């Protein structure tokens, strides 16, 4: 399991639409949003490539000005280790 934290900066007037679009993506969760357009988002995926693909998709959302990955952690899947 790959877990990443992303800081997203969106146009303030598009904040609600961006938040809804990101929440609708599988593997993402929006944890907080500010009135000036900043969002804290986590990505959970099975592979590094899947995280990279979701990160790229976040960057391409209408209304997103920038996205910065601030943390990434890999945790082995306990079901696969057994």
MOSUL-V573328 format. One record per pair of residues at least 6 apart in sequence whose ideal C-beta (glycine too) atoms are under 8 Angstrom apart, sorted by sequence separation. I is the first residue (numbers start at 1). J is the second residue. If there is no record, write none. Layout:
BEGIN
i->I j->J
i->I j->J
END
This chain:
BEGIN
i->22 j->28
i->23 j->29
i->33 j->39
i->45 j->51
i->58 j->64
i->11 j->18
i->23 j->30
i->32 j->39
i->33 j->40
i->59 j->66
i->10 j->18
i->22 j->30
i->32 j->40
i->43 j->51
i->59 j->67
i->10 j->19
i->30 j->39
i->31 j->40
i->45 j->54
i->58 j->67
i->8 j->18
i->30 j->40
i->31 j->41
i->19 j->30
i->30 j->41
i->31 j->42
i->43 j->54
i->29 j->41
i->43 j->55
i->55 j->67
i->28 j->41
i->29 j->42
i->8 j->22
i->19 j->33
i->28 j->42
i->55 j->69
i->28 j->43
i->29 j->44
i->43 j->58
i->27 j->43
i->28 j->44
i->22 j->39
i->27 j->44
i->41 j->58
i->15 j->33
i->27 j->45
i->22 j->41
i->15 j->35
i->19 j->39
i->18 j->39
i->51 j->72
i->15 j->37
i->12 j->35
i->14 j->37
i->27 j->50
i->12 j->36
i->15 j->39
i->12 j->37
i->11 j->37
i->28 j->54
i->41 j->67
i->48 j->74
i->10 j->37
i->27 j->54
i->9 j->37
i->10 j->38
i->37 j->65
i->9 j->38
i->10 j->39
i->25 j->54
i->8 j->38
i->9 j->39
i->28 j->58
i->7 j->38
i->8 j->39
i->46 j->77
i->7 j->39
i->8 j->40
i->25 j->57
i->7 j->40
i->8 j->41
i->25 j->58
i->6 j->40
i->7 j->41
i->5 j->40
i->6 j->41
i->5 j->41
i->6 j->42
i->22 j->58
i->5 j->42
i->6 j->43
i->4 j->42
i->5 j->43
i->3 j->42
i->4 j->43
i->22 j->61
i->3 j->43
i->21 j->61
i->2 j->43
i->3 j->44
i->21 j->62
i->2 j->44
i->21 j->63
i->1 j->44
i->2 j->45
i->18 j->61
i->1 j->45
i->2 j->46
i->18 j->62
i->1 j->46
i->2 j->47
i->17 j->62
i->18 j->63
i->2 j->48
i->17 j->63
i->18 j->64
i->4 j->51
i->2 j->50
i->14 j->62
i->15 j->63
i->2 j->51
i->6 j->55
i->14 j->63
i->8 j->58
i->4 j->55
i->6 j->58
i->11 j->63
i->10 j->63
i->10 j->64
i->11 j->65
i->9 j->64
i->10 j->65
i->8 j->64
i->9 j->65
i->9 j->66
i->8 j->66
i->9 j->67
i->8 j->67
i->7 j->67
i->6 j->67
i->7 j->68
i->6 j->68
i->6 j->69
i->7 j->70
i->5 j->69
i->6 j->70
i->4 j->69
i->5 j->70
i->5 j->71
i->4 j->71
i->5 j->72
i->4 j->72
i->3 j->72
i->4 j->73
i->2 j->72
i->3 j->73
i->2 j->73
i->3 j->74
i->2 j->74
i->3 j->75
i->1 j->74
i->2 j->75
i->1 j->75
i->1 j->76
i->1 j->77
END
